[in-house]
Amino acid sequence: MIQVRRYAPDGAHTEQAVDGAITVGRGTDNSIQLPGLLVALHHLRLSPAGMRVQLECLSPAGVIVNGLPAERTAELLPGDELRVGGHRIRVSLDNAGSGLMLEVHEQDAQGGATAQGTLTSLEAAGWRMRRASLIGAAAVLVLLLLLPLVLRALPLPSWLGNWIPTERLWSSGEISAAHKHFGVQCSSCHESLFVPVRDRSCLDCHAALAQHGDDPQALALAGLDTQRCASCHFEHGDAHAVLPQHPGICVDCHEDPEDFAALASTAAVSDFAASHPPFRVTVTTVRDGQPQTSRSLLAEGVQDNSALIYPHDLHLDPKGVRGPDGPEVLLCGDCHEPGRGEVGFQPLRFEPHCQRCHQLDVTVGALPYRLPHGDSDAVRALLESAAGMPAATPPPEPQDGDRRRPGERAQRGDGASALDEIDEVFERRVCAKCHEIDQAQDRAAAVRAPMLRKTWMPMARFTHAPHEWVPCASCHAATVSSDSVDLLLPQIETCRLCHGGVESSAQIQSTCIDCHRFHQAEALTMSKFMGQLADGQTLEMGQ
């Protein structure tokens, strides 16, 4: 229990006893509600602990303790004073001296002094500002407007601009990092005085940039044909202002997709934590022997058929797997190497990732051979040629209990025909260990071509670099997967354990462009809104 004594700006005060933790903020659900835009909806949490108060700051704006910026958490003693948006909260003892009290001195709505001070004016203090104000206004007009206009027409040396007023004084803020190499030349973007930057100035450099979509008609339906580049890409903000990051620029349309014909097939989204649809994935399925691409909800347990046979749990056995030099313990990073820019992974290839353990050594016609990888016709031609050679002394059979690698001959009793022996290499001994085999009746057995996807979420962009400190198993259940069709991707609930919305204070604030690119076009460039193909041909609306 702690006493709260609150002083209003007019000097009146009230008291109440509060049990448990006390929240301070602008919201009406707080124990102590304080007005003012400098106060967050939920700014502080004060928890009494004996004769001390535990402070927890909930707002990025922070809090001042005894005149100095405080850490996110602190321990307060009687006599300590907090400042929140101009309001003062002092920790003291109650009237009996046996408990704690919080004295809240509220600032008035205009940000003026409280009842402890008196209001005063410049005129009452003997200052007459009319003449000084007129002189100052005239000086600003001459030095910052007229003089730069005159000097703009004169050929002045560049070093002189550091000492006299020039048009550079008109800059409204910092140039973004991407434009700093020419940002000192205002005319690079501002072609005419007092005229907003035209789109053609942007396209002088960005003509080859990908357009906002491949369908010009959809771009028009989305209203992009009536927008300027500067409607979304703001300059003179900070080092990264030209790249829109706030989700408002996306959810203005995607919050109500039914209002836009181009978004009719998309789900509503406004915030990652509160309103984002479950993840959808693009996978490969096989129907009637033919691979097909489909999009499905990840939550429905969808599978991806890559035509490979790869049990993750076997290869990630903590006891190790049989390697060329003895048991080896494999890790995810042994095969999955980060791709360029840490986005995605490099393609898996047989030679660097598999060949050390799977060397494709076989014995055909009593002679040893090492098969080539990736060409079923070449493998069959080699085996047919080897089967026609005269038989030599067979190699020794492995002892009981010995493990065999793919390709090593097992004890089979009576000899088989050459054709059976070749089919056995494809269907049982070697290829079928890792690949699905196409056994159509009208042709010989062959390896089904692998169908590996670069990404299962083509509309998203995920970077592993910021997640390097997180164990792979936290998001990917590879250690319990025995089938390569398992799609080892996390559900949206897993991402929400760490990532929240843009207003989140307890989780990582996540915006739309953290995972999605706006420029998604592959065929169209920014050279014209109508669209221009990569080979220079124009594409008109409706085509």
C-alpha positions as CSV (number, residue, x, y, z in Angstrom):
1,M,0.0,0.0,0.0
2,I,1.3,3.5,-0.9
3,Q,-0.2,6.9,-0.5
4,V,-0.5,9.2,-3.6
5,R,-0.9,12.9,-3.0
6,R,-1.7,14.8,-6.2
7,Y,-1.3,18.6,-6.6
8,A,-3.3,20.3,-9.3
9,P,-1.9,23.4,-11.1
10,D,-4.1,25.7,-9.0
11,G,-2.6,24.3,-5.8
12,A,-5.5,22.0,-4.8
13,H,-4.5,18.5,-3.8
14,T,-6.1,15.1,-3.3
15,E,-4.9,11.9,-1.7
16,Q,-5.6,8.2,-2.3
17,A,-4.2,4.9,-1.3
18,V,-3.1,2.5,-4.0
19,D,-2.4,-1.2,-3.5
20,G,0.2,-2.9,-5.7
21,A,2.1,-1.5,-8.7
22,I,1.3,2.0,-9.9
23,T,1.2,2.9,-13.6
24,V,1.8,6.4,-14.9
25,G,0.8,7.6,-18.3
26,R,-1.5,9.5,-20.6
27,G,-4.0,6.7,-20.9
28,T,-7.1,6.6,-18.8
29,D,-6.4,3.1,-17.5
30,N,-3.3,4.3,-15.5
31,S,-3.3,4.7,-11.7
32,I,-1.8,8.2,-12.2
33,Q,-3.0,9.8,-15.5
34,L,-0.9,12.8,-16.6
35,P,-1.9,15.1,-19.6
36,G,0.5,16.1,-22.4
37,L,1.9,14.7,-25.6
38,L,5.3,14.2,-24.0
39,V,3.7,11.6,-21.8
40,A,3.3,8.1,-23.4
41,L,0.1,6.2,-23.0
42,H,1.9,3.9,-20.6
43,H,5.1,5.7,-19.4
44,L,6.1,4.3,-16.0
45,R,5.4,1.4,-13.6
46,L,6.3,2.1,-9.9
47,S,6.3,-0.9,-7.7
48,P,6.7,-0.4,-3.9
49,A,9.1,-2.8,-2.1
50,G,9.4,-1.9,1.6
51,M,10.8,1.6,1.9
52,R,11.9,1.6,-1.7
53,V,10.2,2.0,-5.1
54,Q,11.2,0.0,-8.1
55,L,11.0,2.1,-11.3
56,E,10.4,0.5,-14.7
57,C,10.3,2.9,-17.7
58,L,7.8,1.6,-20.4
59,S,8.4,4.4,-23.0
60,P,11.2,5.1,-25.4
61,A,11.0,8.7,-24.3
62,G,12.7,7.8,-21.0
63,V,12.4,9.5,-17.7
64,I,14.5,12.0,-15.7
65,V,15.6,11.0,-12.2
66,N,17.1,13.7,-10.0
67,G,17.9,15.8,-13.0
68,L,19.6,13.1,-15.0
69,P,18.4,10.6,-17.7
70,A,17.7,7.3,-15.9
71,E,18.1,3.7,-17.0
72,R,15.1,1.6,-18.0
73,T,14.9,0.3,-14.5
74,A,16.0,2.0,-11.2
75,E,15.5,1.8,-7.5
76,L,14.1,5.0,-5.8
77,L,14.5,6.1,-2.2
78,P,12.6,8.8,-0.3
79,G,13.8,12.2,-1.6
80,D,14.2,11.1,-5.2
81,E,12.3,13.1,-7.8
82,L,11.1,12.0,-11.3
83,R,10.2,14.3,-14.2
84,V,7.8,13.1,-16.9
85,G,6.8,15.5,-19.6
86,G,7.1,18.5,-17.3
87,H,5.3,16.8,-14.4
88,R,7.2,16.1,-11.2
89,I,6.8,12.9,-9.0
90,R,8.6,13.0,-5.7
91,V,9.1,9.9,-3.4
92,S,8.6,10.9,0.2
93,L,7.4,9.5,3.5
94,D,3.8,9.7,4.6
95,N,2.6,11.9,7.6
96,A,3.3,9.1,10.1
97,G,6.8,8.5,8.7
98,S,6.1,4.8,8.5
99,G,5.2,4.4,4.8
100,L,5.9,5.7,1.4
101,M,4.1,8.6,-0.4
102,L,4.2,9.8,-4.0
103,E,3.8,13.5,-4.4
104,V,2.6,14.3,-7.9
105,H,2.9,18.0,-9.1
106,E,1.0,18.3,-12.3
107,Q,2.0,20.9,-14.9
108,D,-0.8,23.0,-16.3
109,A,-2.2,22.3,-19.8
110,Q,-0.4,25.2,-21.4
111,G,3.0,24.0,-20.1
112,G,3.3,27.1,-17.8
113,A,4.4,27.3,-14.2
114,T,2.4,25.5,-11.4
115,A,1.0,27.1,-8.4
116,Q,4.5,27.2,-6.9
117,G,5.5,30.0,-9.3
118,T,4.0,33.2,-10.8
119,L,3.2,34.1,-14.4
120,T,5.0,37.0,-15.8
121,S,5.2,38.7,-19.2
122,L,8.0,40.4,-21.2
123,E,6.1,43.7,-21.1
124,A,5.8,43.5,-17.3
125,A,9.5,42.9,-17.1
126,G,10.2,46.2,-19.0
127,W,10.9,44.6,-22.5
128,R,9.2,46.1,-25.5
129,M,9.7,43.7,-28.4
130,R,7.7,45.3,-31.3
131,R,10.7,47.3,-32.7
132,A,13.2,44.4,-32.2
133,S,10.7,42.0,-33.8
134,L,10.4,44.2,-36.9
135,I,14.1,44.6,-37.2
136,G,14.6,40.8,-36.8
137,A,12.0,40.0,-39.4
138,A,13.5,42.4,-41.9
139,A,17.0,40.9,-41.3
140,V,15.7,37.4,-41.9
141,L,14.0,38.5,-45.1
142,V,17.1,40.2,-46.5
143,L,19.8,37.7,-45.3
144,L,17.9,34.4,-45.8
145,L,15.8,35.2,-48.9
146,L,16.8,38.2,-50.9
147,L,20.5,37.9,-50.6
148,P,20.6,34.2,-51.6
149,L,18.4,35.0,-54.5
150,V,20.8,37.6,-55.8
151,L,23.9,35.5,-55.1
152,R,22.3,32.6,-56.9
153,A,22.8,34.4,-60.2
154,L,26.4,35.4,-59.6
155,P,29.4,33.0,-60.3
156,L,30.8,32.7,-56.8
157,P,33.7,30.4,-55.8
158,S,32.5,27.4,-53.8
159,W,34.6,28.3,-50.7
160,L,32.8,31.6,-50.4
161,G,29.5,29.8,-49.8
162,N,30.8,28.8,-46.3
163,W,31.0,32.5,-45.3
164,I,28.0,34.2,-46.9
165,P,24.3,33.4,-47.0
166,T,23.5,31.2,-50.0
167,E,20.6,29.0,-51.2
168,R,21.9,26.2,-49.0
169,L,20.3,27.9,-46.1
170,W,16.9,27.0,-47.6
171,S,17.5,23.3,-46.9
172,S,14.7,22.0,-44.7
173,G,16.8,19.1,-43.2
174,E,19.5,16.5,-43.6
175,I,20.0,14.9,-47.1
176,S,19.6,11.1,-47.1
177,A,22.7,9.0,-47.3
178,A,21.8,7.8,-50.8
179,H,21.8,11.3,-52.2
180,K,24.6,13.0,-50.3
181,H,27.1,12.6,-53.2
182,F,25.1,15.3,-55.1
183,G,23.0,16.8,-52.3
184,V,25.0,20.0,-52.2
185,Q,23.7,20.8,-55.7
186,C,20.1,21.8,-55.0
187,S,19.3,22.1,-58.8
188,S,19.9,18.4,-59.2
189,C,16.4,17.8,-57.9
190,H,14.9,21.3,-57.6
191,E,14.7,22.4,-61.2
192,S,12.8,25.6,-60.5
193,L,12.5,27.9,-57.5
194,F,9.5,27.3,-55.3
195,V,8.3,24.4,-57.4
196,P,8.1,20.9,-55.8
197,V,10.5,18.3,-57.2
198,R,9.1,16.7,-60.4
199,D,9.0,13.0,-61.0
200,R,11.3,13.4,-64.1
201,S,14.1,14.6,-61.8
202,C,13.9,11.3,-59.9
203,L,13.7,9.3,-63.1
204,D,16.9,10.8,-64.4
205,C,18.7,8.5,-62.0
206,H,16.1,5.8,-61.2
207,A,14.8,5.0,-64.7
208,A,16.2,1.5,-64.5
209,L,14.8,0.7,-61.1
210,A,12.1,-1.9,-60.9
211,Q,8.6,-0.6,-61.1
212,H,6.1,-1.1,-58.3
213,G,4.5,-4.0,-60.1
214,D,4.4,-5.9,-63.4
215,D,0.8,-5.0,-64.2
216,P,0.3,-1.4,-65.3
217,Q,-3.4,-1.7,-65.0
218,A,-3.2,-2.8,-61.4
219,L,-0.9,0.1,-60.7
220,A,-3.5,2.5,-62.1
221,L,-6.3,0.8,-60.0
222,A,-4.1,1.2,-56.9
223,G,-4.0,5.0,-57.6
224,L,-0.2,5.1,-58.2
225,D,-0.7,7.0,-61.5
226,T,-1.9,10.0,-59.6
227,Q,0.9,10.1,-57.0
228,R,4.2,11.9,-57.2
229,C,7.4,10.1,-56.2
230,A,7.7,12.5,-53.3
231,S,4.2,11.5,-52.1
232,C,5.9,8.5,-50.5
233,H,9.6,9.1,-50.7
234,F,10.4,12.1,-48.4
235,E,13.8,13.9,-48.5
236,H,15.4,16.2,-46.0
237,G,14.4,14.0,-43.0
238,D,17.4,12.0,-41.9
239,A,20.0,9.6,-43.3
240,H,17.3,7.0,-44.3
241,A,14.2,9.2,-44.7
242,V,13.9,8.7,-48.5
243,L,13.1,5.0,-47.9
244,P,9.6,4.8,-46.4
245,Q,9.6,2.6,-43.3
246,H,6.4,3.5,-41.4
247,P,3.7,0.9,-42.0
248,G,1.1,3.6,-42.6
249,I,2.2,3.9,-46.2
250,C,1.2,0.2,-46.7
251,V,-1.8,-0.2,-44.5
252,D,-3.5,2.8,-45.9
253,C,-4.5,0.4,-48.7
254,H,-4.0,-3.1,-47.3
255,E,-6.1,-2.4,-44.2
256,D,-9.2,-2.4,-46.4
257,P,-8.3,-4.4,-49.5
258,E,-11.9,-4.7,-50.5
259,D,-11.8,-1.0,-51.5
260,F,-9.2,-1.7,-54.2
261,A,-9.8,-4.0,-57.2
262,A,-6.0,-4.8,-57.4
263,L,-6.1,-6.1,-53.8
264,A,-9.3,-8.1,-54.0
265,S,-7.5,-11.5,-53.5
266,T,-5.4,-10.4,-50.5
267,A,-6.1,-10.5,-46.8
268,A,-6.5,-7.4,-44.6
269,V,-3.4,-6.4,-42.6
270,S,-2.7,-3.4,-40.4
271,D,-0.2,-4.5,-37.8
272,F,2.1,-7.5,-37.5
273,A,1.2,-8.3,-33.9
274,A,-2.5,-7.7,-34.0
275,S,-3.7,-8.0,-37.6
276,H,-1.5,-10.1,-40.0
277,P,-2.8,-13.2,-41.8
278,P,-1.1,-16.5,-41.3
279,F,1.8,-17.3,-43.5
280,R,1.2,-18.6,-47.0
281,V,3.8,-20.7,-48.9
282,T,4.5,-21.7,-52.5
283,V,5.2,-25.4,-52.8
284,T,5.7,-28.1,-55.4
285,T,3.2,-31.0,-55.5
286,V,3.0,-33.9,-57.9
287,R,-0.3,-34.8,-59.6
288,D,-0.5,-37.6,-62.2
289,G,3.2,-37.7,-62.2
290,Q,3.6,-34.0,-63.1
291,P,5.0,-31.3,-60.8
292,Q,2.7,-28.4,-60.1
293,T,3.1,-25.2,-58.1
294,S,0.5,-24.2,-55.5
295,R,0.0,-21.7,-52.7
296,S,-1.3,-22.9,-49.4
297,L,-1.5,-21.8,-45.7
298,L,1.5,-23.0,-43.8
299,A,-0.7,-23.8,-40.8
300,E,-2.5,-26.5,-42.9
301,G,0.6,-28.8,-42.7
302,V,1.4,-28.4,-46.4
303,Q,4.3,-30.4,-47.8
304,D,6.8,-29.7,-50.5
305,N,7.9,-32.4,-52.9
306,S,11.5,-31.8,-54.0
307,A,12.0,-35.4,-55.4
308,L,14.8,-35.8,-52.8
309,I,15.0,-38.2,-49.9
310,Y,16.7,-36.5,-47.0
311,P,16.0,-37.4,-43.4
312,H,17.1,-34.4,-41.3
313,D,16.9,-36.3,-38.0
314,L,19.4,-38.9,-39.3
315,H,22.0,-36.4,-40.4
316,L,21.6,-34.2,-37.3
317,D,22.0,-37.2,-34.9
318,P,24.0,-35.8,-31.9
319,K,25.9,-39.1,-31.8
320,G,27.2,-38.3,-35.3
321,V,27.0,-40.0,-38.7
322,R,29.5,-42.2,-40.6
323,G,32.0,-40.0,-42.4
324,P,35.0,-40.9,-44.5
325,D,37.3,-40.6,-41.5
326,G,34.9,-41.9,-38.8
327,P,31.9,-40.5,-37.0
328,E,31.1,-36.8,-37.6
329,V,28.6,-34.6,-35.9
330,L,26.9,-32.4,-38.5
331,L,25.4,-29.0,-37.9
332,C,22.9,-27.0,-39.9
333,G,25.6,-24.6,-41.2
334,D,27.5,-27.5,-42.7
335,C,25.0,-27.5,-45.6
336,H,23.0,-24.3,-45.3
337,E,25.5,-21.5,-46.1
338,P,24.2,-17.9,-46.0
339,G,23.5,-16.4,-49.5
340,R,24.6,-13.1,-50.8
341,G,23.7,-10.3,-48.4
342,E,22.7,-12.9,-45.8
343,V,19.3,-13.3,-47.6
344,G,18.4,-16.9,-48.0
345,F,21.0,-19.6,-48.6
346,Q,23.4,-20.7,-51.3
347,P,22.1,-23.5,-53.5
348,L,22.8,-27.0,-52.3
349,R,25.2,-28.9,-54.6
350,F,26.4,-32.5,-54.5
351,E,30.1,-31.9,-54.8
352,P,30.7,-29.6,-51.8
353,H,27.9,-30.8,-49.6
354,C,27.3,-34.5,-50.2
355,Q,30.3,-36.1,-51.9
356,R,32.6,-36.5,-48.9
357,C,30.3,-39.2,-47.5
358,H,28.4,-40.3,-50.6
359,Q,31.1,-41.0,-53.2
360,L,28.9,-43.1,-55.6
361,D,31.3,-46.0,-55.7
362,V,29.8,-49.2,-57.2
363,T,31.0,-52.6,-58.4
364,V,29.6,-53.7,-61.7
365,G,30.8,-56.8,-63.5
366,A,33.2,-57.4,-60.6
367,L,35.0,-54.1,-61.3
368,P,34.8,-50.9,-59.2
369,Y,33.5,-47.7,-60.7
370,R,32.7,-44.1,-59.5
371,L,29.5,-42.9,-61.1
372,P,29.0,-39.3,-62.3
373,H,26.4,-37.3,-60.6
374,G,23.5,-35.4,-62.2
375,D,23.1,-37.3,-65.5
376,S,21.0,-40.5,-65.5
377,D,21.8,-41.2,-69.2
378,A,25.5,-41.0,-68.6
379,V,25.3,-43.3,-65.5
380,R,23.3,-45.9,-67.5
381,A,25.7,-45.7,-70.4
382,L,28.7,-46.3,-68.1
383,L,27.0,-49.2,-66.3
384,E,25.9,-50.9,-69.6
385,S,29.5,-50.6,-70.9
386,A,30.9,-52.0,-67.6
387,A,28.4,-54.9,-67.6
388,G,29.7,-56.1,-71.0
389,M,33.2,-56.5,-69.8
390,P,34.5,-60.0,-68.8
391,A,34.1,-60.8,-65.2
392,A,37.1,-60.5,-62.9
393,T,37.7,-61.8,-59.4
394,P,34.8,-60.4,-57.3
395,P,35.8,-58.2,-54.4
396,P,35.6,-59.5,-50.8
397,E,32.2,-59.4,-49.2
398,P,31.7,-57.3,-46.1
399,Q,31.7,-59.1,-42.7
400,D,28.5,-59.4,-40.7
401,G,27.7,-56.3,-38.8
402,D,29.7,-54.0,-41.1
403,R,27.7,-51.0,-42.4
404,R,27.6,-50.4,-46.1
405,R,27.6,-47.0,-47.9
406,P,25.3,-46.5,-50.9
407,G,26.8,-48.4,-53.8
408,E,28.6,-51.2,-51.8
409,R,27.6,-54.7,-52.8
410,A,25.6,-56.7,-50.4
411,Q,25.5,-60.5,-50.1
412,R,22.8,-61.6,-52.5
413,G,23.3,-65.3,-53.3
414,D,22.9,-66.2,-57.0
415,G,24.2,-63.7,-59.5
416,A,21.7,-61.4,-61.3
417,S,21.6,-60.4,-65.0
418,A,23.5,-57.3,-66.1
419,L,20.2,-55.4,-66.7
420,D,19.0,-56.3,-63.2
421,E,22.3,-55.2,-61.7
422,I,22.0,-51.8,-63.5
423,D,18.4,-51.3,-62.4
424,E,19.5,-52.3,-58.8
425,V,22.0,-49.4,-58.8
426,F,19.2,-46.9,-59.7
427,E,16.3,-48.4,-57.7
428,R,17.9,-49.7,-54.5
429,R,21.7,-49.5,-54.1
430,V,22.7,-45.9,-54.9
431,C,20.4,-43.4,-56.6
432,A,17.3,-44.4,-54.7
433,K,19.0,-43.6,-51.4
434,C,18.7,-39.9,-51.9
435,H,16.4,-39.5,-55.0
436,E,13.0,-40.5,-56.1
437,I,13.2,-42.8,-59.1
438,D,11.0,-42.5,-62.2
439,Q,10.0,-46.1,-63.1
440,A,7.7,-45.5,-66.0
441,Q,7.0,-48.7,-68.0
442,D,7.9,-47.2,-71.3
443,R,11.5,-46.3,-70.4
444,A,14.3,-47.4,-68.1
445,A,14.5,-46.3,-64.5
446,A,16.0,-42.8,-64.1
447,V,16.5,-40.2,-61.4
448,R,13.6,-37.8,-61.1
449,A,15.0,-34.3,-61.5
450,P,15.1,-32.4,-58.1
451,M,12.7,-29.5,-57.7
452,L,14.4,-27.3,-55.2
453,R,12.9,-23.9,-54.5
454,K,14.9,-20.8,-53.8
455,T,12.2,-19.6,-51.4
456,W,8.8,-20.8,-50.3
457,M,7.7,-17.2,-49.5
458,P,8.5,-15.3,-52.7
459,M,6.5,-12.2,-51.6
460,A,8.6,-11.9,-48.4
461,R,12.3,-11.2,-47.7
462,F,13.9,-12.8,-44.7
463,T,17.4,-12.1,-43.5
464,H,19.1,-14.6,-41.2
465,A,21.9,-12.1,-40.3
466,P,20.1,-10.5,-37.4
467,H,19.0,-13.9,-36.1
468,E,22.5,-15.5,-36.0
469,W,22.4,-15.6,-32.2
470,V,19.1,-17.7,-32.2
471,P,19.6,-21.5,-32.4
472,C,18.3,-23.0,-35.6
473,A,16.0,-25.4,-33.7
474,S,14.2,-22.4,-32.2
475,C,12.4,-21.9,-35.5
476,H,13.1,-25.0,-37.6
477,A,12.2,-28.5,-36.2
478,A,14.8,-30.3,-38.3
479,T,16.0,-32.7,-35.6
480,V,12.6,-34.5,-35.5
481,S,11.9,-34.5,-39.3
482,S,12.4,-37.8,-41.0
483,D,11.0,-36.9,-44.4
484,S,12.2,-34.3,-46.9
485,V,8.7,-33.3,-47.8
486,D,8.4,-31.6,-44.3
487,L,8.3,-27.8,-44.7
488,L,10.5,-26.8,-41.8
489,L,9.3,-23.2,-41.6
490,P,8.0,-21.5,-38.4
491,Q,4.4,-20.4,-38.0
492,I,3.6,-16.7,-37.5
493,E,3.1,-17.4,-33.8
494,T,6.8,-18.3,-33.5
495,C,7.8,-14.9,-35.0
496,R,5.5,-13.1,-32.7
497,L,7.4,-14.4,-29.7
498,C,10.0,-11.7,-30.4
499,H,8.4,-9.4,-33.0
500,G,5.6,-7.0,-32.2
501,G,3.9,-4.1,-34.0
502,V,5.3,-0.6,-34.6
503,E,4.0,0.6,-31.3
504,S,5.3,-2.3,-29.2
505,S,7.5,-1.5,-26.2
506,A,8.1,-5.0,-25.0
507,Q,9.0,-6.7,-28.3
508,I,11.0,-5.8,-31.4
509,Q,9.2,-3.1,-33.4
510,S,8.5,-4.6,-36.8
511,T,7.4,-2.7,-39.9
512,C,6.1,-3.9,-43.3
513,I,9.3,-3.4,-45.2
514,D,11.3,-5.5,-42.6
515,C,9.9,-8.5,-44.4
516,H,8.4,-7.2,-47.7
517,R,9.8,-5.3,-50.7
518,F,7.6,-2.7,-52.3
519,H,9.3,-2.9,-55.7
520,Q,8.3,-6.4,-56.8
521,A,8.4,-6.0,-60.6
522,E,10.6,-8.2,-62.7
523,A,9.7,-7.1,-66.2
524,L,8.9,-3.4,-65.8
525,T,11.1,-0.5,-64.9
526,M,10.4,3.0,-63.5
527,S,11.3,4.7,-66.9
528,K,7.6,5.2,-67.6
529,F,4.5,4.6,-65.5
530,M,3.0,2.8,-68.5
531,G,5.9,0.4,-68.2
532,Q,8.9,-0.4,-70.3
533,L,10.1,-4.0,-70.8
534,A,13.7,-4.9,-70.3
535,D,14.3,-5.1,-74.1
536,G,13.1,-1.5,-74.6
537,Q,9.6,-2.3,-75.9
538,T,6.7,-0.3,-74.4
539,L,3.7,-1.9,-72.8
540,E,0.5,0.1,-72.9
541,M,-2.3,0.0,-70.4
542,G,-4.6,-3.1,-70.6
543,Q,-2.1,-5.2,-72.6
